Amino acid sequence: MSAHHLNCEQATWVSKPRHVVLAALGFRTVAILAIVLLCSALSSAQDWVKGGVGLAVQKIRIAVPDFKASSQQPQNTELLKTFNDTLWNDLDNAGIFDMVSKSFYPLGTIGAPADVKFESWSAAPPSAAMLVFGNLGATGNSVTVQGWLYDVKNAASPQVLGKQYTDAATTQAVRVIAHKFADEIILRLGGGINGIAETQIYFVSSRSGHKEIWAMDYDGANQHPITTLGSISLSPHVSPDGSRLAFSSFTGSGWEIRMFSFDLNRLVSFPRFSGTNLSPGWAPDGVRVAFSSSRSGDPEIYVIDQSGGNLHRITTSKGPDVSPVWNRKTGSQIAWVSGRTGLPQIYIMESDGTNVQQMTDQGYAVSPSWSPNGQFLVFSWMRHYGPGAPGAQDIYIMDVVSKQWVQLTHDGGRNDFPSWSPDGRHVVFQSNRSGSLQIWSMLADGSNQKQLTTSSSNSEPDWSWK
């Protein structure tokens, strides 16, 4: 086996006494020691990422037994399965919990506080710190869910959370209740950061025969179309308050920025400009939209009010300027892609176009997305670009101040269009690793990668702000 084929685990054996290693390896020692140092650096970088995105804290060991039926209605079976599966998946996806395997649970069901035997849950084998339990029951056309979160190591005052929900006795309503309860738990145990179980992801899908804008729940459920224009629509970006969706669409005469109102459930008027107009991005104030337009001949970045007024240009260099995204925390900076030096690279600037800084300086870098805390960019990067060049198009995360970066995906097809979740702990992106272009999600350190779509071709995901 050549030195460059060793992975981090295989390289650790070179910690044997120096004279043994030298005798066994000779000149290869230097190469292998270099791999050890590289693995150490990569581990340090992963720790840096975990700390910055809130995934470095010790995971809370939590038990989530199935909720108990509180009535005898026949629809309870289906409703309970939907609720229990959804709640478990929401907490498992959060990235902050160590989910206790159900094979470790003590016998018996828990539907109310009186059923809790604290030592059975806090001691081995469950060794849980937190316990989630409750009951669900349908009565006529409505369903009621009671849920509790207990600190089982504090028998004197165990209750952290107690909630009751009532809604229609449908699987969709029960899914929503589970999302709400999961988000309440995550808020209390996740450092005061809101959960994402009730958030939406917008994306482009060709399953209708045309590229239209679609939406789905954060976990891939409830996929449904937003537009039915029968044309080509791209680059969906939802406003911070969730009331509008800006996107680019081919109208027959050219590419225009379109605006869809969720309050009115229809397109609303927005100015049409000459040239090609693409990739709208919202400022965190919800008032301004940045986009790329070739109305002056060369694609440049413009900013306009969401109502269509106060248009002004903020880039002036030769070469295409596209894909603007705002610093979601401050609203004072914009990251974008420019070809002013040749191949596309990531840049940042003040929102008025001043103080331009180049963030990448090699390969082919596109599709930046700014983290909610303003500290990071994620983007798609082919670091070695050209015929026969090693590597693939992968998702990277970069600290904006230091320009330190870490690779999140590794040679699994072509990965592009990353978008941050509002809690800063997750990233959604497109990839063709499964054979067709689909939407995937992962934790912001690159772990727990999951495919969310399967039907037809799906791309360009955008995660809602809340």
C-alpha positions as CSV (number, residue, x, y, z in Angstrom):
1,M,0.0,0.0,0.0
2,S,1.4,3.4,-1.0
3,A,1.7,6.1,1.6
4,H,-0.9,8.4,0.0
5,H,-3.5,5.6,0.2
6,L,-3.4,5.4,4.0
7,N,-6.3,7.0,5.9
8,C,-6.2,8.6,9.3
9,E,-6.9,5.4,11.2
10,Q,-4.3,3.4,9.3
11,A,-1.7,6.0,9.9
12,T,-1.9,6.0,13.7
13,W,0.3,2.9,14.0
14,V,3.4,5.0,13.2
15,S,3.4,6.1,16.8
16,K,5.6,3.0,17.5
17,P,9.1,3.6,18.8
18,R,11.1,5.6,16.2
19,H,13.8,3.0,15.5
20,V,11.2,0.3,14.8
21,V,9.4,2.6,12.4
22,L,12.6,3.6,10.6
23,A,13.7,0.0,10.3
24,A,10.3,-1.0,8.9
25,L,9.7,1.9,6.5
26,G,12.9,3.7,5.7
27,F,12.3,6.6,3.4
28,R,8.5,6.1,3.5
29,T,8.5,7.3,7.1
30,V,8.5,11.0,6.2
31,A,5.5,10.5,3.9
32,I,3.5,8.6,6.5
33,L,4.3,11.1,9.2
34,A,3.1,13.8,6.9
35,I,-0.2,12.0,6.7
36,V,-0.4,11.8,10.5
37,L,0.1,15.6,10.7
38,L,-2.5,16.1,8.0
39,C,-5.1,13.9,9.8
40,S,-4.4,15.9,13.0
41,A,-4.9,19.1,11.1
42,L,-8.2,17.8,9.6
43,S,-9.4,16.7,13.1
44,S,-8.6,20.2,14.5
45,A,-10.4,21.8,11.6
46,Q,-13.5,19.7,12.2
47,D,-13.5,20.7,15.8
48,W,-13.3,24.4,14.7
49,V,-16.3,23.9,12.4
50,K,-18.3,22.1,15.1
51,G,-17.6,24.9,17.6
52,G,-18.6,27.6,15.1
53,V,-21.9,26.0,14.1
54,G,-23.0,24.9,17.6
55,L,-22.3,21.2,17.2
56,A,-19.3,20.9,19.5
57,V,-21.3,20.6,22.8
58,Q,-21.6,17.2,24.3
59,K,-24.8,15.6,23.0
60,I,-27.6,15.1,25.5
61,R,-28.7,11.5,26.0
62,I,-32.4,11.5,25.5
63,A,-35.0,8.7,25.5
64,V,-38.2,9.0,23.4
65,P,-40.6,6.1,24.0
66,D,-43.6,5.9,21.8
67,F,-46.6,8.0,23.0
68,K,-49.5,6.0,24.5
69,A,-53.1,6.0,23.2
70,S,-55.5,7.9,25.5
71,S,-58.7,6.9,23.8
72,Q,-60.1,3.8,22.0
73,Q,-60.7,5.3,18.6
74,P,-59.6,3.1,15.6
75,Q,-57.7,6.0,13.9
76,N,-55.3,6.2,16.9
77,T,-53.0,3.5,15.4
78,E,-52.2,5.5,12.3
79,L,-52.1,8.8,14.1
80,L,-49.8,7.5,16.8
81,K,-47.4,6.0,14.2
82,T,-47.2,9.3,12.3
83,F,-46.6,11.3,15.5
84,N,-44.1,8.9,17.0
85,D,-42.1,8.6,13.8
86,T,-42.1,12.3,13.2
87,L,-41.1,13.3,16.8
88,W,-38.2,10.7,16.8
89,N,-36.9,11.8,13.4
90,D,-37.1,15.5,14.4
91,L,-35.0,15.0,17.5
92,D,-32.6,12.6,15.8
93,N,-32.1,15.2,13.0
94,A,-31.4,18.0,15.4
95,G,-27.7,17.1,15.8
96,I,-27.6,17.8,19.5
97,F,-29.0,14.6,21.0
98,D,-27.7,11.1,21.6
99,M,-30.9,9.1,21.0
100,V,-31.2,6.1,23.4
101,S,-31.9,3.0,21.4
102,K,-35.4,1.6,22.0
103,S,-33.9,-1.8,22.7
104,F,-32.6,-0.4,26.0
105,Y,-36.0,0.9,27.2
106,P,-37.5,-0.7,30.3
107,L,-40.8,-2.7,29.9
108,G,-44.1,-0.9,30.0
109,T,-45.6,2.2,28.4
110,I,-45.5,5.7,29.6
111,G,-48.5,8.0,28.9
112,A,-48.5,10.3,31.9
113,P,-46.1,11.6,34.7
114,A,-47.4,9.0,37.1
115,D,-46.0,6.2,34.9
116,V,-42.4,7.4,35.1
117,K,-40.0,5.2,37.1
118,F,-37.0,7.5,37.3
119,E,-34.3,4.9,38.2
120,S,-35.4,2.7,35.3
121,W,-34.5,5.5,32.8
122,S,-31.5,7.2,34.5
123,A,-29.6,3.9,35.3
124,A,-28.0,1.6,32.7
125,P,-28.8,0.4,30.1
126,P,-30.8,3.5,29.1
127,S,-28.6,5.9,31.1
128,A,-30.8,8.7,29.9
129,A,-30.5,12.3,31.0
130,M,-33.8,13.4,29.5
131,L,-37.1,11.6,28.8
132,V,-39.8,12.6,26.4
133,F,-43.2,10.9,26.8
134,G,-46.9,11.5,26.5
135,N,-50.2,10.4,25.1
136,L,-52.4,10.9,22.0
137,G,-56.1,10.3,21.6
138,A,-58.7,11.0,18.9
139,T,-62.2,12.0,19.8
140,G,-64.5,12.4,16.8
141,N,-62.8,14.6,14.3
142,S,-60.2,16.1,16.7
143,V,-57.0,14.8,18.3
144,T,-55.4,15.8,21.5
145,V,-51.7,15.3,22.3
146,Q,-50.1,15.7,25.8
147,G,-46.3,15.7,26.0
148,W,-43.7,16.1,28.7
149,L,-40.0,16.6,28.8
150,Y,-38.4,15.3,32.1
151,D,-35.0,15.5,33.6
152,V,-34.9,12.0,34.9
153,K,-31.8,12.7,37.0
154,N,-33.7,15.3,39.0
155,A,-36.6,13.3,40.6
156,A,-37.4,16.2,43.0
157,S,-38.3,18.6,40.2
158,P,-38.1,16.7,36.9
159,Q,-40.4,18.6,34.6
160,V,-38.7,20.8,32.0
161,L,-41.6,21.1,29.6
162,G,-45.3,20.2,29.5
163,K,-47.5,20.9,26.5
164,Q,-51.0,20.1,25.2
165,Y,-52.1,20.4,21.6
166,T,-55.5,19.9,19.9
167,D,-56.1,19.8,16.2
168,A,-57.9,17.9,13.4
169,A,-57.5,14.1,13.6
170,T,-55.4,13.9,10.4
171,T,-51.9,12.6,9.8
172,Q,-50.8,16.0,8.5
173,A,-52.1,17.8,11.6
174,V,-50.4,15.2,13.8
175,R,-47.1,15.7,11.9
176,V,-47.4,19.5,12.6
177,I,-48.0,18.8,16.3
178,A,-44.9,16.6,16.5
179,H,-42.9,19.3,14.7
180,K,-44.1,21.9,17.2
181,F,-43.3,19.7,20.2
182,A,-39.9,18.8,18.9
183,D,-39.0,22.5,18.3
184,E,-40.1,23.3,21.9
185,I,-37.7,20.6,23.2
186,I,-34.9,21.7,21.0
187,L,-35.3,25.3,22.0
188,R,-35.0,24.4,25.7
189,L,-32.1,21.9,25.4
190,G,-30.3,23.4,22.4
191,G,-29.0,26.7,23.9
192,G,-32.1,28.8,23.2
193,I,-31.9,28.3,19.4
194,N,-35.2,27.6,17.6
195,G,-35.6,24.2,16.1
196,I,-36.1,23.7,12.3
197,A,-38.8,21.1,12.3
198,E,-41.4,23.6,11.1
199,T,-39.2,25.2,8.4
200,Q,-39.6,24.8,4.7
201,I,-37.2,24.2,1.8
202,Y,-37.9,25.7,-1.6
203,F,-36.3,24.1,-4.7
204,V,-36.6,23.6,-8.5
205,S,-38.2,20.4,-9.8
206,S,-38.8,19.1,-13.3
207,R,-41.3,16.4,-12.3
208,S,-44.2,18.2,-14.0
209,G,-42.4,18.3,-17.3
210,H,-41.2,21.9,-16.7
211,K,-38.8,23.4,-14.2
212,E,-41.1,24.9,-11.6
213,I,-40.6,26.1,-8.0
214,W,-41.6,23.5,-5.4
215,A,-41.6,23.4,-1.6
216,M,-41.3,20.7,1.1
217,D,-41.0,20.3,4.8
218,Y,-37.4,20.3,6.1
219,D,-37.3,16.5,6.3
220,G,-38.5,16.0,2.7
221,A,-42.2,15.4,3.5
222,N,-45.2,17.3,1.9
223,Q,-43.6,18.1,-1.5
224,H,-45.8,20.4,-3.5
225,P,-45.6,22.9,-6.4
226,I,-45.5,26.7,-5.9
227,T,-45.5,27.8,-9.5
228,T,-47.2,26.3,-12.6
229,L,-45.8,28.6,-15.2
230,G,-45.0,26.0,-17.8
231,S,-41.6,27.5,-18.5
232,I,-38.2,27.4,-16.8
233,S,-38.0,28.8,-13.3
234,L,-34.7,28.9,-11.2
235,S,-33.0,30.3,-8.1
236,P,-35.9,30.4,-5.6
237,H,-35.2,32.6,-2.5
238,V,-37.8,33.1,0.2
239,S,-38.1,36.4,2.1
240,P,-37.0,36.5,5.7
241,D,-40.6,36.7,6.9
242,G,-41.7,33.9,4.6
243,S,-44.3,36.1,2.8
244,R,-42.7,36.2,-0.6
245,L,-40.6,34.1,-2.9
246,A,-38.3,35.7,-5.4
247,F,-37.0,33.6,-8.3
248,S,-35.8,33.9,-11.9
249,S,-38.0,32.7,-14.8
250,F,-37.8,32.6,-18.6
251,T,-40.7,34.6,-19.9
252,G,-40.3,34.1,-23.6
253,S,-38.6,37.4,-24.1
254,G,-35.8,36.8,-21.6
255,W,-34.9,36.0,-18.0
256,E,-36.8,38.1,-15.4
257,I,-37.0,38.3,-11.7
258,R,-40.4,37.2,-10.6
259,M,-42.1,37.6,-7.2
260,F,-44.7,35.2,-5.7
261,S,-46.8,36.3,-2.7
262,F,-47.8,33.5,-0.3
263,D,-50.4,35.8,1.3
264,L,-52.2,36.3,-2.1
265,N,-51.1,32.8,-3.5
266,R,-50.1,34.4,-6.8
267,L,-47.4,36.3,-8.6
268,V,-47.3,40.0,-7.9
269,S,-45.9,42.7,-10.1
270,F,-42.1,43.3,-10.2
271,P,-40.2,45.5,-12.7
272,R,-38.9,43.9,-15.9
273,F,-35.4,44.8,-17.1
274,S,-33.6,44.3,-20.3
275,G,-30.9,41.7,-20.5
276,T,-30.6,38.5,-18.4
277,N,-31.8,38.8,-14.8
278,L,-30.9,36.0,-12.4
279,S,-30.3,34.8,-8.8
280,P,-32.2,37.2,-6.5
281,G,-31.1,37.2,-2.9
282,W,-33.0,38.9,0.1
283,A,-31.4,41.2,2.6
284,P,-32.2,40.3,6.2
285,D,-34.4,43.4,6.5
286,G,-36.8,41.9,4.0
287,V,-36.8,45.2,2.1
288,R,-34.0,44.9,-0.4
289,V,-33.2,42.3,-3.0
290,A,-29.8,41.9,-4.7
291,F,-29.7,40.2,-8.2
292,S,-27.5,39.8,-11.3
293,S,-28.5,41.7,-14.4
294,S,-26.8,42.1,-17.8
295,R,-29.0,45.2,-18.6
296,S,-25.8,47.2,-19.0
297,G,-24.2,44.5,-21.2
298,D,-22.0,42.7,-18.6
299,P,-23.7,40.8,-15.8
300,E,-23.4,43.0,-12.7
301,I,-24.9,43.0,-9.2
302,Y,-27.8,45.4,-8.6
303,V,-29.9,46.1,-5.5
304,I,-33.6,47.0,-5.6
305,D,-36.4,47.5,-3.0
306,Q,-38.7,44.5,-2.8
307,S,-41.5,46.8,-4.2
308,G,-39.4,47.4,-7.3
309,G,-38.0,50.9,-6.5
310,N,-34.6,52.4,-5.8
311,L,-32.6,50.3,-8.3
312,H,-28.8,50.9,-8.1
313,R,-25.8,49.0,-9.4
314,I,-23.0,48.0,-7.0
315,T,-20.4,46.2,-9.1
316,T,-18.6,47.6,-12.2
317,S,-15.7,45.2,-13.1
318,K,-15.4,43.3,-16.3
319,G,-16.4,39.6,-16.2
320,P,-19.8,38.2,-15.0
321,D,-21.0,39.0,-11.4
322,V,-23.7,36.6,-10.2
323,S,-25.3,34.8,-7.2
324,P,-25.4,37.6,-4.6
325,V,-26.2,36.6,-1.0
326,W,-26.4,38.9,2.1
327,N,-24.7,38.5,5.4
328,R,-27.8,37.2,7.2
329,K,-26.8,38.6,10.6
330,T,-25.6,42.2,9.8
331,G,-27.1,42.9,6.3
332,S,-24.1,45.0,5.7
333,Q,-22.1,42.6,3.4
334,I,-22.8,40.7,0.2
335,A,-21.0,37.6,-1.0
336,W,-21.2,36.8,-4.7
337,V,-19.5,35.0,-7.6
338,S,-17.3,36.9,-10.0
339,G,-15.4,35.9,-13.1
340,R,-13.3,39.1,-13.2
341,T,-10.0,37.1,-12.8
342,G,-11.0,34.3,-15.2
343,L,-12.6,31.2,-13.6
344,P,-15.4,32.0,-11.1
345,Q,-14.4,32.8,-7.5
346,I,-16.1,33.9,-4.3
347,Y,-15.9,37.5,-3.2
348,I,-17.4,39.6,-0.5
349,M,-18.1,43.4,-0.4
350,E,-20.0,45.9,1.6
351,S,-23.6,46.2,0.6
352,D,-22.8,49.5,-1.3
353,G,-20.1,47.7,-3.4
354,T,-17.1,49.0,-1.5
355,N,-14.3,47.0,0.3
356,V,-14.2,44.1,-2.2
357,Q,-12.3,41.0,-0.9
358,Q,-11.5,37.8,-2.8
359,M,-12.3,34.7,-0.7
360,T,-11.1,31.9,-3.0
361,D,-8.2,32.1,-5.4
362,Q,-8.0,28.7,-7.2
363,G,-10.2,26.3,-9.0
364,Y,-13.9,26.9,-9.7
365,A,-15.9,28.3,-6.8
366,V,-19.7,29.1,-7.0
367,S,-23.0,29.3,-5.1
368,P,-22.1,31.0,-1.8
369,S,-24.6,30.9,1.2
370,W,-24.0,33.0,4.4
371,S,-24.5,31.4,7.8
372,P,-27.2,32.9,10.1
373,N,-24.5,33.9,12.6
374,G,-22.5,35.8,9.9
375,Q,-19.3,33.8,10.6
376,F,-19.2,31.4,7.7
377,L,-19.8,30.9,4.0
378,V,-20.7,27.6,2.5
379,F,-20.2,27.2,-1.3
380,S,-19.5,24.7,-4.0
381,W,-15.8,24.4,-5.0
382,M,-13.9,22.4,-7.5
383,R,-10.4,23.2,-6.1
384,H,-8.5,21.6,-9.0
385,Y,-10.3,22.5,-12.2
386,G,-9.5,21.3,-15.7
387,P,-9.2,18.2,-17.8
388,G,-7.7,15.3,-15.8
389,A,-7.6,17.4,-12.6
390,P,-8.0,15.4,-9.3
391,G,-11.0,16.0,-7.0
392,A,-14.7,16.8,-7.6
393,Q,-17.2,19.5,-7.1
394,D,-17.8,19.5,-3.3
395,I,-19.3,21.6,-0.6
396,Y,-16.9,23.6,1.6
397,I,-17.3,25.8,4.6
398,M,-15.1,28.9,5.1
399,D,-14.6,31.2,8.1
400,V,-15.1,34.7,6.6
401,V,-12.5,36.5,8.7
402,S,-9.6,33.9,8.6
403,K,-10.5,32.3,5.2
404,Q,-9.8,28.9,6.9
405,W,-11.9,26.3,5.1
406,V,-13.0,22.7,5.6
407,Q,-14.4,20.3,3.0
408,L,-17.9,18.9,3.9
409,T,-18.6,16.5,1.1
410,H,-16.1,14.1,-0.4
411,D,-16.2,13.1,-4.0
412,G,-19.8,11.9,-4.0
413,G,-20.8,13.2,-7.4
414,R,-21.2,16.9,-8.2
415,N,-22.4,18.9,-5.2
416,D,-23.7,22.4,-5.5
417,F,-26.1,25.1,-4.3
418,P,-25.7,24.8,-0.5
419,S,-28.2,26.7,1.7
420,W,-28.0,27.2,5.5
421,S,-30.8,26.2,7.9
422,P,-32.0,29.0,10.2
423,D,-30.5,27.3,13.3
424,G,-27.1,27.3,11.6
425,R,-26.6,23.6,12.4
426,H,-27.7,22.1,9.0
427,V,-27.0,22.6,5.3
428,V,-29.2,21.6,2.3
429,F,-27.6,21.1,-1.1
430,Q,-28.0,19.4,-4.5
431,S,-26.0,16.3,-5.6
432,N,-26.1,13.8,-8.4
433,R,-24.4,11.1,-6.3
434,S,-27.4,8.8,-6.4
435,G,-27.5,8.9,-10.2
436,S,-29.9,11.8,-10.7
437,L,-29.9,15.4,-9.4
438,Q,-31.6,15.4,-6.0
439,I,-31.8,17.4,-2.8
440,W,-29.7,16.3,0.2
441,S,-29.3,17.6,3.7
442,M,-26.4,17.3,6.3
443,L,-25.3,18.7,9.6
444,A,-23.0,21.7,9.1
445,D,-19.9,19.7,9.9
446,G,-20.6,17.4,6.9
447,S,-22.1,14.5,8.9
448,N,-25.5,12.8,8.7
449,Q,-26.0,13.3,5.0
450,K,-29.6,12.3,3.9
451,Q,-31.4,12.4,0.6
452,L,-34.7,14.3,0.7
453,T,-36.1,14.0,-2.9
454,T,-36.2,11.0,-5.3
455,S,-38.7,11.9,-8.0
456,S,-37.4,13.3,-11.3
457,S,-34.7,16.0,-11.1
458,N,-34.6,18.4,-8.2
459,S,-32.1,21.2,-7.6
460,E,-31.2,24.7,-6.2
461,P,-32.6,24.3,-2.7
462,D,-33.3,27.4,-0.5
463,W,-34.0,27.0,3.3
464,S,-36.5,29.3,4.8
465,W,-35.3,31.9,7.3
466,K,-37.5,30.6,10.1
